[in-house]
Amino acid sequence: MKTKCFSVRLQSLVSISDRAYKATDFNGNSDIIPKSQVFGQDWDVMKSEAYWIAAWLLERKNITYTGKKEAWFNENGDMLPTITVTHHKPKKIKVIEVKTIKRLKK
C-alpha cells in the first residue's frame, strides 16, 4: 500500500508517548499526530526541520502545511520515486495566406 505524504515544516515535534507526537507549527498551532503516520525527516529542507507526514491525516489536523512538496512511501517507510505527467496542448494558429514572389519561385 502506498501513502501520499507532504513535507511539513514544524517548530517542534515532541514524542509524548510510545504511539504519538505533539507537533507545533510556526503559527502556534499544535496537534497530536500518530507515530505511524510520520515517515521521517525531510533532509532537503535547510531553514528548519521538516517531516514527511501522511496527507490524509494533515487534512483532518490543525497543522499548517502546503502541498508543494509531496512524496509517496510504501508500507516499509521507503520513499518511492515520484513521477509527474503533464500534457501540453498547443493552441490553434490561424493560417495566413501569403503572396508568392514569382522571381523566387522555380
N, C-alpha and C positions, 0 to 999 in steps of 0.2 A: 504494500500500500504506500502511495506517495503522499506527502504532506507539503502543501504550499506554505512557505514562511516568508515573513518580511523582516528586514533588518531594522531594529528599533533602537534608537539612541536613548539610553537611560542614565539618569543621575546616579541611581544606585539599584542594585539587585541583591537583596539580602536573603539568605536562607533562614526561614523561620521554623521549619520542621523538616522531617525526612522527605516529605512529599510536596512542599510548597516554597515559593519565593515571594517576597514582598518587593514589587517593582515600583520605583518612583521616577517619573519623567521630569523634564526640565521645567514644565509648567506647574509642578507641585502636585499633580495627580498621582495617586498611588492605588494599587490594587494587588490582589493575591493572584499568583499565576502558578499552576501546577508544574512541577519539575519535568514531568513527562512531555510538556509542550514547549520547553526551551531546548533548542537544538545546538546550543553552544554560542561562543562569542564570534562576532564578525571582526576578523583581524584586519580587514581592508580599511576600516574607519580609523582615522588617526586623531581627530579632535576630542573624542570622548569614547566611552565604552558603549559598544552596540552589541546586541544579542539577536540571534535568529529565533523568532517566536512564531508559532503557528498562526496563520492568517484567520482561520475560523474563530480562534479564541480572542484575537485582538478586536474583532467586530463586536464582541459581547462585553469587553472590558473598558475601563475608563482611562486607558493609557493613550497618549497622543502618539501617532505614528503616521508615516507616509507609505504609499505603495510603490515608491520609485524603485526600490531595490528589493527584488524578490528572488527566491531560490526554492528548489524542490529538494526534499530529503526523503530517503527511503526509511523503512522500519528499523534499520540498524543505526540511523542517525548520520548516514553518509550523504554528502551533498551530490546531487545528480546534475549533469550538465543542463543548462537552460538554453533552449532554442526558441527564438522568436521568429515567426514567419510573417512577413509583411507583403502585401500585394500592391503593385504600382499600376494604376490605371491611367494611361496617358489621356490628356484632353484632346478632343477632336479639333483639328485645324482645318479651317476653311481653305479650299483650293482657290488660288488666284490665277486668272488667265494672263499669260504673258505673250506679248507680241514677239515673234521670232525675227531676228535680224537676218535678212536674206544673204548678205555678204559673208556671214559666218557659217551659214548652212551649207553643207556639201551637196 
